Amino acid sequence: MNALWQDYRSPGFFDEVFDDSGTPRRAAQSLVRHLGEFNNEELDNRRMAADLSIKSMGITFTVYSEAGMIDRAWPFDVLPRTISRREWDRVREGLQQRVAALNLFIADLYGKQQIIKDGVFPREVLAQSVNFRPECVGIRPPGDIWAHICGSDLVRDGAGDFYVLEDNLRVPSGVSYMVENRLVSKRVFPELFAQTDILPVDDYPSELLDSLNALSPRQDVTPNVALLTPGVFNSAFFEHVWLAGQMGAELVQGSDLYVDRDDCVYSRTIFGPQRVDVIYRRVDDAFIDPEAFRADSMLGTPGLMRAWRAGNVAIANAPGAGVADDKVVYAFVPQIIRYYLDQDAKLPNVPSWLCMEEKQRDHVLANLDSLVVKPANESGGYGMLIGPRSTADERDQFAQLIRRNPRNYIAQPTLALSTAPTLIENTARPRHVDLRPFIVSRPGDDAYVTMGGLTRVALREGSLVVNSSQGGGSKDTWIVEDED
């Protein structure tokens, strides 16, 4: 082997590519063997080819700072993460089970609330939910599916077992980077794709479009699908443009739409008004309709909720789906699966302590230096306390926050997140990773799960924060077909 793999070790952590003895895992054998033949110049050439591809393809993300908005090239590591097909099939089944139960749960909360009446889910958790929308009570979207698109974050522990870290059910993002990572990888390592049976991810836009089309209230005509974006100042605008282009959907802002007296939605076009059947919205609930929610919203369309309630337009994800996108609700998902499906969870949760429970809160407050504390509804890695890396002042501040609003916080152990080899100055170094696969639910059919997902990597040595806005990057994820 060359210097790339020389002395590579990840002691104390499960590594995605090498086992404890330094032997490549079966799904990674072709990758390790092939890259081991590269000299430093060849590695440099492949890395520069990736950088050039990202720039030429215009793959960017937006960071908000005091200086304003900054568009940056997407941080990409050329060394892919590999997972065997056999292992992924088990993960896929667990994700399908989880999303099926969550959709039943959301439908129940906006219906009879039987899970609360039966004492399985606490009424006070729902009462203090910032994402429960009373305006949605009594509404039944097609197939009782509320969360059409879900991005569940997965991690491995030191033993290599997958756990669900959180579920993203409001406006999950990142799928464009998953597909673009694959396109970059194919340009950088074309010979590996010729030699290795790597399962595709580029079918996601067509799967998503098929699922959106199935929601249309007008099945006798070709549905008109629109992607509703907050606009160019949104950090995920690159993805909005990319998805609309890939699906052939119309990219619209709230002001491009209007609702007529018959409660139908129309788009303003150069050819005149055009009926809109399905809206894939990337705008938060509170801003989609100033009539129903925030009157000061400039991002939504007045009357949109009226049209949805009347069944004249489908919205994905459905308004109100975010009630299950709550880290306190997350702690109850195993019970939710058992209640609605009469099954044990195939993918476990990370052990969690609810600060709203007195005994659990006391445990958290006594162990802040060793736990990760998360607010219920923040995302992007913001608002967290990572106990082992915190200061005494930070722990005191979080203790006050927890005592002031215990419903808003959960705590989890500091996990020994798995690592994957990452190219640092032409040498592979272990960096912590997570994984966000995407699940698309459709009426009357099994949910579609991507073959892999967006692997995010903490590029800073020892860091557990993988978000690109906080110094993280990403990798291509290869689900490799098992050999007989």
Stockholm file with secondary structure:
# STOCKHOLM 1.0

chainA/1-484         MNALWQDYRSPGFFDEVFDDSGTPRRAAQSLVRHLGEFNNEELDNRRMAADLSIKSMGITFTVYSEAGMIDRAWPFDVLPRTISRREWDRVREGLQQRVAALNLFIADLYGKQQIIKDGVFPREVLAQSVNFRPECVGIRPPGDIWAHICGSDLVRDGAGDFYVLEDNLRVPSGVSYMVENRLVSKRVFPELFAQTDILPVDDYPSELLDSLNALSPRQDVTPNVALLTPGVFNSAFFEHVWLAGQMGAELVQGSDLYVDRDDCVYSRTIFGPQRVDVIYRRVDDAFIDPEAFRADSMLGTPGLMRAWRAGNVAIANAPGAGVADDKVVYAFVPQIIRYYLDQDAKLPNVPSWLCMEEKQRDHVLANLDSLVVKPANESGGYGMLIGPRSTADERDQFAQLIRRNPRNYIAQPTLALSTAPTLIENTARPRHVDLRPFIVSRPGDDAYVTMGGLTRVALREGSLVVNSSQGGGSKDTWIVEDED
#=GR chainA/1-484 SS CCTTTTTCCCTTSCBSSBCTTSCBCGGGHHHHHHHTTCCHHHHHHHHHHHHHHHHHHTCEEEEEETTEEEEEECCEEEEEEEEEHHHHHHHHHHHHHHHHHHHHHHHHHTTTCHHHHTTSSCHHHHHTCTTCCGGGTTCCCGGGCCCSEEEEEEEECTTCCEEEEEEECSSCCCHHHHHHHHHHHHHHCHHHHHHSCBCCCTTHHHHHHHHHHTTCSCTTSCCCEEEECCCTTSTTHHHHHHHHHHHTCEEECGGGEEECTTSCEEEEETTEEEECCEEEECSCHHHHCTTTSCTTCSSSCTTHHHHHHTTSSEEESCTTGGGGCCHHHHTTHHHHHHHHHSSCCSSCBCCCEETTSHHHHHHHHHTTTTEEEEESSCCTTTTCEEGGGCCHHHHHHHHHHHHHCGGGEEEEECCCCCEEEEEETTEEEEEEEEEECEEECCTTSCCEECSSCEEEEECSTTCCCCCGGGTEEEEEEEEECCCC
#=GC SS_cons         CCTTTTTCCCTTSCBSSBCTTSCBCGGGHHHHHHHTTCCHHHHHHHHHHHHHHHHHHTCEEEEEETTEEEEEECCEEEEEEEEEHHHHHHHHHHHHHHHHHHHHHHHHHTTTCHHHHTTSSCHHHHHTCTTCCGGGTTCCCGGGCCCSEEEEEEEECTTCCEEEEEEECSSCCCHHHHHHHHHHHHHHCHHHHHHSCBCCCTTHHHHHHHHHHTTCSCTTSCCCEEEECCCTTSTTHHHHHHHHHHHTCEEECGGGEEECTTSCEEEEETTEEEECCEEEECSCHHHHCTTTSCTTCSSSCTTHHHHHHTTSSEEESCTTGGGGCCHHHHTTHHHHHHHHHSSCCSSCBCCCEETTSHHHHHHHHHTTTTEEEEESSCCTTTTCEEGGGCCHHHHHHHHHHHHHCGGGEEEEECCCCCEEEEEETTEEEEEEEEEECEEECCTTSCCEECSSCEEEEECSTTCCCCCGGGTEEEEEEEEECCCC
//
